[in-house]
Amino acid sequence: MLAWKIAPALAMGNTVVLKPAEYTPLTALMFAELSQQAGLPPGVLNILTGAGAVGEAIVRHPDVDKIAFTGSTEVGRAIRKATAGSGKALTLELGGKSPYIVFDDADLDSAVEGLVDAIWFNGGQVCCAGSRLLVQEGIADRFTAKLKARMAGLRLGDPLDKCIDIGAVVDPVQHDRIAGLVATAPPGQVFQPDLDLPQAGCFFPPTLITGLDTAHPLMQEEIFGPVLVATTFRTPAEAVALANNTRYGLAASVWSENVNLALDVAPKLAAGVVWVNGTNMFDAAAGFGGVRESGFGREGGREGLRAYTRPVTPATPPGIPLPYPNPASPVAAAMDRTAKMYVGGKQARPDGGNARPVWGPDGALLGAAGIGNRKDIRNAVEAARNALGGWGRASGHLRAQILYYIAENLSARADEFAGRLRALTGTGPTEAEAEVAAAIDRLFTYAAWADKLDGAAKPVPLRGIALALHEPVGVIGALCPAEAPLLGLVACMAPALAMGNACVLVPSAPFPLAATDFYQVLDTSDLPGGVANIVTGDPGELGPVLAAHLDVDAVWNCADPALDTALEDASAGNLKRCWTGGNPLTAGARDLLDAATEVKAVWVPYGEG
């Protein structure tokens, strides 16, 4: 853990203040001595030991630019709240309840040995421990019998003795917590082999608990000890559903001699790392990290290095124009036109039935825009979630073709949109035409990226292959820049769609009619309903609703930096990713694409011996 943090930080030119875990400071202090011997300049690496208050002081210190934390989800959530609005970069590698899936064609003896390493390595005190055994029903009895026999041969004692399998729990408090959780299991479902426990030390016997309902706390909560819970499944689809039935998403193991089956299941698992016919494989070349409440960001790989860098050019904050006020002598339009929301591929009236007039700089009434509320966001997120599966699984080539089609259809109506921008913002013809052209260019650019920002085969020391697969983040809620009503919307939407995400877009608050015109382009461009949803209204009201929504996977604030604190604080509920402090109008394409992408490491060893 220490090396995972320090090495990339120093490699990219940073200085480091490291606080080791309260119960395990000695290795960090020894590392400090090694750093001195290696000639590391004074002040480049600093190590502070102590309790949680020390870590809290580091997190809150104004001169700390990035926090990289490994630990419990509860503490990670507290750090997310503490850093909200501070501008500090943040990566979190948190808890897990990792599934260990054994299919009926697996090498059962190898799977048992792998399971010993998965759950009883380090006494189960590993965030990626394979603590949930999912075994196919037809082999469950045979596999469990083999597992119990192997458990009976495990040796407990001094972990520095290479003949020992399981060491002590780190502290009596944790020992008592483990015992308390195991005590909640129904009678007759707990197996502990008859082993001699050392008299001194916090030793807890290896434990197998079977027959639990999937909603039981032991199946859902991280125990962080030598305790394995188990259940069965019948089909691969059921295995995936059970594996993903958790708020965590750190790691998973899949055991099958059918590589087609294993590589079909691996991408479907909500996990940042998937090991095929193995477990606990790590290397600095391959990224490691989680999704959901297992945190965000990666340790290792190029993505891990990028986490310790920032753009050379500081982000340009978005401008925040105000809507034109109700004029003293309004010029009413010939027809009252109220634009609707765009939800699930259809125009939708605002839930509250409220709208506000949109005035031009010359006092002309250009129409009315709906005022979205919490229920409109709810409906849009539901539509995006329903559309995500098909869109996320679509090929990059298909997504590119649809983005090209959107660009072509916008180009065919360029004069109309330029006229709308002039009427809304009062800009001149040249500036309006330039914004439309820039929006078309962004669509073409991200269409070109859609099938080119692919994964990689990592050079790990393994007879096999480690794949870095690029996957969509999921449902992205984006507050679009106000000063460029068309370009700002496209600049947020295009990279998200290119990488397979579905999105809920809150367009420019003062000039929303450019966005409500734009959904007519989406309607004619073969974009599946629900992939892009538009809810007009005040980003200050709608943004925190998006950030708090448990079915939103990321939130981008490109509207108003003053909202960063509220959005990042609200995002701590499910620890969604936040992209704040940037401006899609000036940011590099790769920065936006990275914000729209998750990297999953899939390890596939091969060979007969």
N, C-alpha and C positions, 0 to 999 in steps of 0.2 A: 504494500500500500504506500509506504513512504517513498520508495523509488518511483512508483507510478506518478506521484505528484512532483517530486523534485526534479527528476531527469528531464522531462519535457519543458518544465518551467525554465530551468537553467539553459537548456539547449536553445531556447528562443530568446535568451538575453534578459530574463527577468531575475529579480532577487526574491528570496523566499523567507517567509516566517512560518515555521511549521509547528503545530501543536500535536504531539502524538496522543493516542488514546490514554485516558487517565490511568488505566490499569496496566498499560504496557509501554512505559517510557524508556526502558533501558536500551532497547535496540536502537532507538532514535539517538540517544546520547552516544552510543558506540559509533553510529554513523557520523555524528559530528566530529569525533576524533579522526575517523578515516578521511573526512573532508579536509581537516587541517593538514593531515599528512600528505594529501594529494596536492596541497598548495592552493586551495580555493581562497580567493581574497576575502579578508575580513568583511563581514556585513552582507555577503552575498547569500549565505545560508544562516538562518537564525532558528534555534529550536527552543521553544518554551514549554515546559512541562507544567501540569497542574490540572485542576478540575474544570468543569464546564464553564465557569466564569471567565477563565483565561481565553477559551475559544470565543466566547461571546464578545469579549473586548476586542479581539482580533477582527471579528466580523463587523463590528460597528466602527472600527477605526477609520477616520476619513482618508488616511493615506494608503489604505489597502485598495488595490484596483481590481483584484479578482479573488474570489473564494472558490476553492476546490475542496469538497467535503465528501468523506466516506463515513457512513454511519446509519443510524436509524432514520426511518421515514419521519418520525415525529420531530426529531431535531432538524432534519432537512427542511421540513415545513416551517419551522421557526426561523431558520436562516433565510428562507425565501421572504418571509414577512419582514425580517429585520433589515434586509438589503433593498426592500422595495423602494423604488424611486431614487436610489443612491447612485445609479449608473455603474455599479460594480458588476463585472462579468461573473457568471456563476455556473458551475457544473456540480451536479449532485449525483453521487453513486450510493444508493440507499438500500433499503431492505428488499427481501425477496421471499417468494414461496415457490421455488422453482419446480416445475413438473419433471418427472423422470418416467418417460413413456416406454413401455416394453411391449412390442408386438409379438404375436404368437410364432413368428418365424425367426425370432432373435436367437442368438447364441446365448442360452440362459446362463451358463456358467460365467461367461464374460460379463453379462449384464449384472450378475450378482457381485462380481468383483468391482465392476464400475460403480455400483451402488454403494459399496463400502467406502470407496473414495469420495463419492458424491456427498454423502450425509455424515459419515463419521470421521472424515478428514478434519483435523483440528477440533475434534469434539463437536462437530456440527456448527461451530462458531464461525461460519463463513456466510457472507451475504448471498452468495450464489449456490448455497448448499441445495442439493437435490432432495428436498424434504417432503415432496408429494409423489408417491409412487402410484402410477397409473399403469395397470397391467391388464392385458387382454384376457377376457373372461375364460377362454378355453385353456389357458396355461396358468391361471392364477394359483390354483392349489399347488401345482408342481413348483412354480417359482417361489411361492411363499415357504414351502418346505425347504428348498435349497437355501433360501435366505436365512431362515431360522437356524439351520445347521451351521451356516457360516457365522452368524452372530454368536453362537455358542463358543466359537474359537477365537473371538476377538480378545485382545489383551489390553488391559488398562494399567496405566502407570506413568512413569516419567517420560514425557514426550521427547526428551533429548536422547532417549534410548531408541535406537533404530528398530528394535524388536517390538516396540509398543505400537498399538493401533490407535488407541484413544487416550488423550491426556485429560487433565482436569478442566472443569469449567472455570472461567476467569475469576469469578468472585462469588462469595456466599449469597449475595443478593440475586445474582443471575441463577444460581443453583436453586434457590427457593422459588424463583419465578417459574423455572422449568418444571419443578415438582408440582407446583400449583396447577399449571396448565395440564399436565398429564393426569392429575387427579380428577379433571373434569370429564375424562373419557368414560363411556359406559362400561359397566363391569363385564369382564370376560373378553374384552377386545384389546387388552394391553398385553404384549409379550415382552418380557425381559429375561434374557438367558441367565442361568444360575452361574454368575461369575463372582470371583473374589474381588471386592473393591478395596483399594488401598485404604488404610486406616486414616492416613493424613491426607488432606487435600479435598477439594470440592469435586469429587468424582460422581458422575451420574451414569448409570448403566445404559448401554445401547437399548433403544426402545422401539418397538414396532406396534402401531395402533391400526387396527383394521375395522372395516364395517361402519365407518363414519358417514353420516349424511354430508353432502357437499357443502352445506351451509354451516356445518359445525365450526365453532371458532378454531379448533385444532386444524381444520382443513384450510382455514382462511388466514390465520394470523401467523406471523413469523415467530417461531419458538426460539431460535438461535441456540440450539443445543442438540445433543445426539438423539433426536426423536424423529422418527419417520412415520408419516401417516400414509395409508394406502387405500385405494379403491380400485374398482374394475371398470372396464369399458368393453363394448362389443365391436364397434366399427371405428375406422379412422376418423370419421366425422365426429363421433362422440368423444374420441380421445382429444381432438382439438378443442371441442366445446368445454370439456372438463379442464383441460390445461389452461384455457383462457379465462376460466371462471374464478378470477382473483383480481384484486386491485393492483397487484404487483406485475412486473414484467421484466425481470432481470435476465434470467438464463433458463435453458431447458435442455434436456437430453432426450434423444430419440434412438431407440435400439431396434434395428431390423436388418436382416440380411438382404432385403429387397431395397436396393438403392433408389428405385423409382418411388417406392412408398415413402422412404425417409425424406427424399428431396421434394416430395409433394407436400408433406406435413410441415417441414421446417419453415417455409415462408408464411404459413398460416398461423404460426404461433406468435402470440404477443410477447416477444422477448427480444432483448438486444443481442443476445448470444445464444446460438443453438449448436450443441455438440451432437454429432451423429456417431453412434457406437463408441462413445467415449464421454469423458467428463473432465472438468477442471483443466482444460487446455488453454494456456495463455502464452502470449508473446507480444513484445513491444511493437511488432509490425502490424498486429491486428487489433482493432478497436474493441474495447470492452465497456459496457454501460447498459443502462436500462431504459425502459419506457414506462408509461403510466406512473404509478407512485413509487417505482424503483428509481426515479430520478431522470435526469437528462444530461446530455453531454457524453463524451467518450474519453476513456483513458487508452492511450496507445494509438498507433496508426497515424496517418496524416491528419485525420480529423482530431485526434488528441493533441497534436502539435498546434493546429489552428486555434484550439481553445485557449492557447496562451499567447495569442497575437491579437492585434487590433489594426484596423485600417490606418494607413499612413496619413491619409487626408481625413480630418475630423468630419463627422456628419454635419450636413447643413440642416439646421432645424427647419421644419416646414413653416411656411407662412400661415397665418390664421386670419383671413379676411372675415369681415362681418357681413351678414346679409344686408342688402339695401333696405332701408326702413320704408315704412308705409308713407308714400309721398303725400304732400299737402293737397295736390291736385292729381289724383290717380287717373291713369288712362286705362280704362277697363277693356279687356279683350272682348271680341265679338262673341266668343263662346267661353263659358267657364269650363276649364279643363283641370281635373284633379288626377294627377298621376298616382298609380297604385304601387304597392310593393311588388317584388318579384320573388316568389317562393315556390319551390318545387317545379319550376318551369312554367308557372302560370302567374298571371297578374292577380294580386290579392289585395283586398281592401285592408286598411289598418284596423287592427282589432279594436282600438278605442274609438274609431270613427272620426278621429280628429285630423285636421290638415291645417297647414299654414300657407298664406299667400307667398308667392315668390315674385318679387318686384325686380324689374330691370333698372339700370342706372338712370334711365330717362323717365322713370315713373310709370312705365307700362307694366300691367299685370300679365306676367308670362304664364301663369297657371298656379296650381296649388299642389303641395307635396304632403303626403301622409306623414303623420307623426307616429313613429313606431314606439312600441312599448315592450314590456317583458314577454308578453304572450306572442308578439310578432317574432321576437328572437327565438323563443321556444319553437315555434312552427318552422322557422328557417333552419335551425339546428337539426330538427328532426328530419327535414327534407334532405339536408346535406348528409346526415348519417346514413339515410336510406340509399342515397346515390353513391356513397363512397365505395362500396364493395365493387360494383361493376366498373366504375371509373378508375379506381386504384389498380384493378387487375388488368385493365386495358393496356395494350402495348404502347410503348412510347411513340411508335410510328403513328398509331391511330390518334393519340392525343395531339401529336404534331399536326396531323392533317386537319383536325377540327380547329386548332388555333390558327392555322393558315387560312381556313375558310372564314373564321371570324374577322381576320385582318382584311381579307378580300372584300367581304361585305361592308366593313366599315369604310374601306377605301372607296367603294361605289357610292357611299353617302357622305363623302368627305365635305363637300360644300355645305350640305345641310347641317352637319355637326359644327362646322366652323361658324355658320350663321347663328346657331344656338349659343355657342360660346360667346360670340360678340354680344348677343342680346342679354345673356346672363351676367357677364363680367364687365362689359364695357371695354374690353380689349380691342385693339385694332385688327384689321383683316389679316395682316402679316402674322401677328402673334397667334391669332386663333387658328389660322391654317397650319402654323408650325406645331401647335399642340396636337392637332388631329394627326399630322404626319408623324409626330413622335409616338403617339399612341399606336399607330399602325406599325411603326418600326419595332416597338416593344413586343407586339404580338408576333411579328415575324421572328424576332430574336429568340424569344422563349419557345416558340414552336421549333426552331432549329435545335435548341438545347434539349427538348423533350426526349429524344432518343439518343442523346450523346453523353449526358451526365450519368454514365453507367457505373457499375461497381468495379471491383478489381479482385484479382487473385493475389493474396498477400504472401510474401516470401518468408514463411514460418518454417522453423526446423522440425518438419513433420513429414513422414512418408504418407502424404495425403495432400490436401488442399484446404486453405482457409479462404472463404469467399466473403468479400465485403459487399453485401447486397444493398442497393439503394431502394428505400421504400418511402411512400408518402407518410408525412406526419399524421394525417387524418383529417379532421375537420378544423379548419383555420378560420378564426374570426378576425377580420381586419377592419380597422378604422382608417379610412382613406384620407390622403391629404386634401385640405380644403381649397388650396389656392389654384390647383389645376384639376378641375372637376372631372374631365374625361381622362387625361393622362394619369392622374393619381389613382383612379379606379382601375385602369388597365395595368398600371405598374404593380399593384397589389395582387390582382386577379391572375395575371398571366403566369408568373413563376409558380404560384400555388397549383394552378391547373396543369402546368407542364409536368410537374412531378407527381401528379396523380391524386392531389388533395381535392376535397370539396371545400367550399368556402361560404361564409356569410359576410357580406360586405356592407359596411355602413359608409355611404358615399359622402362627398362634400356637403356639409350642413348648409352653408349659405347658397350653394348652387347645385341642388340635387337633381334638377331636371335633365342635366346631361346624362346622369346615370339611368334615369327612367326612360330616356330615349334609347340608351345603349342596349337595354334588355330586348328591344325590338330586333337588334342585330343578333343577339344570342338566340332568339326564337327562330331565326332563319339560317342558323349555322350548324345544325345537327348536334348541338351541345345537349347531352342528356339532362332532363329535368332534375333539379336539385343540386347539380354540381356547382353552380354559381347562384347565390341567392342575394338579393339586394333589399335591405331594410333602411328606409330613409328616416332621419330623425337626428336628435342631438347626441353626438358621440359621448358627451359627458354623462348622459343617462344610459345609453345602450352599451357603452364599453364595459363598465363594471358588471353588467348582466352577462355579457359574453365571457368575461374573464372568470366569473364564478360558476359558469355552467359546467357541470360535470361531464357533459358529452362533447365538449370542445377540447381539442388536443393542443391547440396553440393559439395565442392571441398576438396580433401585431398592432402596435400603436403608431400610426403614421400621421395622426391628426393633430395631436396637441401634447407636447412633452409634459405639460402640467398634469396629465392624466396618468403618467407612468406609475406613480406611487399607488394609486387606487387600483390600477389594473394588476400590477405585480403582487400586491397584497391579496387581492381576490383570487389570483391564479393559484395560490398555495393550497386551495381546497383539494385539487387533484394533481397538483404540481405540474401543470401544463407549461409548455415552453412559452417564453415571451420574447418577442423581438421589439425592443424599444430603443430609443435613442438614435434610430436611423431614419433615413428619408428615402423612400423608394424612387424618388425623382432623381436623386444624385448618387445613390448607392451603386456599387458594382453588381453586375448580374450574378456573380458567383456568391456574393453575400446573401442575396435573396434566395437563390437556389438552395444554399446550405440551410437556410432557415425553413425551407419547405421540404427538407429531406431527413429521414432517419437512416442510419447505417446499421445493418444487422450483420453480425459475423456468424457465418455457418462453417463449422469445422467438419471436414469429411476425411478421416483417415482411410487408407485403403491398403490392400495387400493381404496375402495369405499367411504371412509369418513375420 
